[in-house]
Every structure is written in structure tokens, then in C-alpha cells.
Amino acid sequence: MPPPDGLRGPVPATVPEIDRINRVFSDAFTDRYLRDGMSGVRVPLLNPAIWRFAIEDASDGAMVWHDAAGAVAAFNMVHRSGVEGWMGPLAVRPDRQGEGLGAIIVRTAIAWLEERGARTIGLETMPRTIDNIGFYSRLGFRPGHLTVSMTREIEGAPAPSGERLSRDRESGLRGCHALTAELSPGVDFTRELLLTLEHRLGDVTLLAKDGGLAGYALWHSAPLAEGRPRDEARVLKLVARDLETFRCLVRAVEADVAGQRARRLAIRCQTAYPKAFGALVEAGYRVHWTDLRMTLEGKAERHALGEGVVFSNWEI
Ligand SMILES: CC(C)(COP(=O)(O)OP(=O)(O)OC[C@H]1O[C@@H](n2cnc3c(N)ncnc32)[C@H](O)[C@@H]1OP(=O)(O)O)[C@@H](O)C(=O)NCCC(=O)NCCS
């Protein structure tokens, strides 16, 4: 897939280029919202530490395209957790949109994921962004359920009582890997768990029941946007054997992140799990944001087996 004249890529995204990628991200999404009628929204630069995590997580799936002057024209962060593949964030610099570059960065990501055996290939976009939905549909993506970001103020949460991965790395990782494989065969979040600890962005709350691991949640307490206070923690992955475990796990995460000075917890809930969604509503969570999940035809998501709940973020 050769890029349009004068453009070069994909080349691996690197840490020294984070500032330039960050700028294209902020400009492209701000322009997107402006065109969707949200004229007052300025999408902030993201915390560089979060970009480092995303680039290392994507590894050689972190792709950049340069223009003739060597500036960043487009990027796509392509991630794979075992057989689960997803892309994001991705953007084309506003002055280079409409030339076919968007189609190239998405097709390149699809080929990269297919070569590596991804069984699911997906992404998230805002439901109100009709042009994006049209753009992805032409590339073979089909709309699925919503990811509803739910938040709750957690002041007054009880003292942390559960186990944490940072305190028991080896056996914790083995347990998380086994539980994920049991509920979502082929999916593996080990890299995200390890990178979170290595980069000191957050931790993993572990919940044991009857002598075995029944659930875990990977969360970040590092701020998402640059220069913001550390007051909101976000759950990136959540795996629970059943709904009761899910409820207990959410409470355990609240206690753990409150201990990290967070005042609010955000959970990206996939509405393919309506009972878990209901449990969050009952627990006082408020709807904060919505994204539409789209998957490539023939590469749809699989629901967790049995009574399991598996939430996986497809955005950083
Ligand atoms: C989304 C984005 C990556 C697309 O990049 P781009 O370089 O403009 O895309 P392309 O030029 O390759 O293709 C645009 C295609 O979408 C099509 N399209 C646009 N609106 C459409 C609609 N409402 N229905 C159907 N198709 C539509 C265009 O017709 C064009 O297809 P064509 O080339 O076959 O005519 C770019 O707009 C962007 O970076 N947006 C801001 C950030 C963002 O939203 N990122 C994605 C978040 S999920």
C-alpha cells in the first residue's frame, strides 16, 4: 500500500517523537469535534507517559507516516492482546485528510493484525461521528455495541483489602493469564499488566474466592491528559468469573484507587454485558461518554464464556 506522493511510512513510532504525535492527535481530534458541532472542545495533549505505554504496548504496531518535510502526517497505534486486535488512537493531520491516507493507515493495521493471527479486529469511534462510521464501514468494519464510560466519585471508600499484582507479581500474572484464557480463550493481557507495573502507571486489583483467582482489574491512576491532577483512575481491563465477582471487584478497585489519592473511578463498560452495565448503574455510576465499537466483518468480538465478564479498553 504505497502512501500518496511525498509521504513515507509506516515507520515505527519512537519515544522522541511523542511530542509530534501528541500534537497531531490533539489537532486532528479537536478539528473532528469542531466539524461535529462541538466548537468549544479543545482536545488536550495526552500525558507523555501514557503515550510511552501505548507505544511499548503496540511494539512494532506503533506506526507513523511522515510527509516530505519529515513531519508526522498520520499515525496508528495497533495493539494485540493474544487473538484480540484493535487500533487506536489513529489520526491523519487535518491538512492531509481526504487524500486516501486514512484508508492506508487502517488497511495497513488490518494486514498487520491478520499476519499475526488476530481473531478479533476492532476499533472505537464516537457514535455521533457519522463520517468516521461511514469511513470505517467502507473499509469493512461493522457497528456493534457501545462502550459506555461510567464514572463514580469514590470519596469515603473503605480501606484497600484485596491483593495487588505489584505485591505478588509472578503468581499473580500466572493467575490472571489462566483466568483470561479460561473465560476468553486466546486473549492474553499479560503485556499490558506488566507494562503498567514497569511504567508505574497503576496496578492490578486481584480478587480471590475459594482459594483461586475469581477476578482482576487493571487500572491506571496516572492522569490521561498532560498537566492534569492525579484525581481520576481508569480501569483498562477487567475480568470476572461471574456477576457477583464483578460487583465485589468493582468495590475492591474503588478501595485500591482511593488509597492512591484518586477521587473518581472511570470504567469503560461494554454493553454486550448488560447485567454488568446494570450493576454499575445500581452502584451509582453515571454515564460520562459513549463510543461505538466496530469490528471487521468476519473478525467480530467473542463474548466471554459462561457467566464471565471481560472488559477490554480499545482506547488508551
Ligand atoms: C478518520 C480519518 C483518519 C480519516 O482520514 P482521511 O485521510 O481523511 O481518510 P481518507 O481520505 O482515506 O478517506 C475518507 C473516506 O471516507 C469517506 N467518507 C467520509 N464521510 C463518509 C460518510 N459519511 N459515509 C461514507 N463514507 C464517508 C470518504 O468518501 C472517503 O472515501 P473515498 O476515498 O472512497 O471517497 C481522519 O478524518 C482523522 O484523522 N480524523 C480525526 C481523528 C479521528 O477521528 N480519528 C479516528 C478516531 S476513531
The ligand as an SDF file (V2000), in Angstrom:
LIG
                    3D

 48 50  0  0  0  0  0  0  0  0999 V2000
  -10.8690    9.4610   10.2680 C   0  0  0  0  0  0  0  0  0  0  0  0
   -9.6310    9.8780    9.4990 C   0  0  0  0  0  0  0  0  0  0  0  0
   -8.4520    9.0360    9.9920 C   0  0  0  0  0  0  0  0  0  0  0  0
   -9.8300    9.6340    8.0030 C   0  0  0  0  0  0  0  0  0  0  0  0
   -8.6330   10.0050    7.3290 O   0  0  0  0  0  0  0  0  0  0  0  0
   -8.6470   10.5810    5.8130 P   0  0  0  0  0  0  0  0  0  0  0  0
   -7.2290   10.6290    5.3630 O   0  0  0  0  0  0  0  0  0  0  0  0
   -9.4110   11.8160    5.7440 O   0  0  0  0  0  0  0  0  0  0  0  0
   -9.4240    9.4090    5.0790 O   0  0  0  0  0  0  0  0  0  0  0  0
   -9.4250    9.0240    3.5330 P   0  0  0  0  0  0  0  0  0  0  0  0
   -9.1080   10.2170    2.7070 O   0  0  0  0  0  0  0  0  0  0  0  0
   -8.5870    7.8170    3.3150 O   0  0  0  0  0  0  0  0  0  0  0  0
  -10.8990    8.5000    3.3170 O   0  0  0  0  0  0  0  0  0  0  0  0
  -12.0270    9.1780    3.6740 C   0  0  0  0  0  0  0  0  0  0  0  0
  -13.1400    8.3180    3.0940 C   0  0  0  0  0  0  0  0  0  0  0  0
  -14.2580    8.3360    3.9700 O   0  0  0  0  0  0  0  0  0  0  0  0
  -15.4020    8.5270    3.1690 C   0  0  0  0  0  0  0  0  0  0  0  0
  -16.4560    9.1290    3.9430 N   0  0  0  0  0  0  0  0  0  0  0  0
  -16.4060   10.3140    4.5970 C   0  0  0  0  0  0  0  0  0  0  0  0
  -17.6070   10.5480    5.1650 N   0  0  0  0  0  0  0  0  0  0  0  0
  -18.3970    9.4980    4.8680 C   0  0  0  0  0  0  0  0  0  0  0  0
  -19.7470    9.1720    5.1670 C   0  0  0  0  0  0  0  0  0  0  0  0
  -20.4940    9.9840    5.9120 N   0  0  0  0  0  0  0  0  0  0  0  0
  -20.2420    7.9920    4.7110 N   0  0  0  0  0  0  0  0  0  0  0  0
  -19.4820    7.1810    3.9540 C   0  0  0  0  0  0  0  0  0  0  0  0
  -18.1880    7.4430    3.6260 N   0  0  0  0  0  0  0  0  0  0  0  0
  -17.6610    8.6020    4.0960 C   0  0  0  0  0  0  0  0  0  0  0  0
  -14.9220    9.4400    2.0680 C   0  0  0  0  0  0  0  0  0  0  0  0
  -15.8140    9.4450    0.9840 O   0  0  0  0  0  0  0  0  0  0  0  0
  -13.5880    8.8100    1.7310 C   0  0  0  0  0  0  0  0  0  0  0  0
  -13.7580    7.6670    0.9360 O   0  0  0  0  0  0  0  0  0  0  0  0
  -13.3540    7.6530   -0.6350 P   0  0  0  0  0  0  0  0  0  0  0  0
  -11.8910    7.9500   -0.6480 O   0  0  0  0  0  0  0  0  0  0  0  0
  -13.6930    6.2740   -1.0500 O   0  0  0  0  0  0  0  0  0  0  0  0
  -14.1790    8.7400   -1.2340 O   0  0  0  0  0  0  0  0  0  0  0  0
   -9.3400   11.3790    9.6890 C   0  0  0  0  0  0  0  0  0  0  0  0
  -10.5020   12.0860    9.3170 O   0  0  0  0  0  0  0  0  0  0  0  0
   -8.9550   11.8010   11.0820 C   0  0  0  0  0  0  0  0  0  0  0  0
   -7.8020   11.7010   11.4840 O   0  0  0  0  0  0  0  0  0  0  0  0
   -9.9280   12.3100   11.8650 N   0  0  0  0  0  0  0  0  0  0  0  0
   -9.6560   12.8970   13.1790 C   0  0  0  0  0  0  0  0  0  0  0  0
   -9.2710   11.8830   14.2160 C   0  0  0  0  0  0  0  0  0  0  0  0
  -10.2240   10.7320   14.2410 C   0  0  0  0  0  0  0  0  0  0  0  0
  -11.4200   10.8960   14.2080 O   0  0  0  0  0  0  0  0  0  0  0  0
   -9.6330    9.5290   14.3250 N   0  0  0  0  0  0  0  0  0  0  0  0
  -10.3730    8.2970   14.3430 C   0  0  0  0  0  0  0  0  0  0  0  0
  -10.9210    8.0520   15.6750 C   0  0  0  0  0  0  0  0  0  0  0  0
  -11.7000    6.5090   15.7590 S   0  0  0  0  0  0  0  0  0  0  0  0
  1  2  1  0
  2  3  1  0
  2  4  1  0
  2 36  1  0
  4  5  1  0
  5  6  1  0
  6  7  2  0
  6  8  1  0
  6  9  1  0
  9 10  1  0
 10 11  2  0
 10 12  1  0
 10 13  1  0
 13 14  1  0
 14 15  1  0
 15 16  1  0
 15 30  1  0
 16 17  1  0
 17 18  1  0
 17 28  1  0
 18 19  1  0
 18 27  1  0
 19 20  2  0
 20 21  1  0
 21 22  1  0
 21 27  2  0
 22 23  1  0
 22 24  2  0
 24 25  1  0
 25 26  2  0
 26 27  1  0
 28 29  1  0
 28 30  1  0
 30 31  1  0
 31 32  1  0
 32 33  2  0
 32 34  1  0
 32 35  1  0
 36 37  1  0
 36 38  1  0
 38 39  2  0
 38 40  1  0
 40 41  1  0
 41 42  1  0
 42 43  1  0
 43 44  2  0
 43 45  1  0
 45 46  1  0
 46 47  1  0
 47 48  1  0
M  END
$$$$
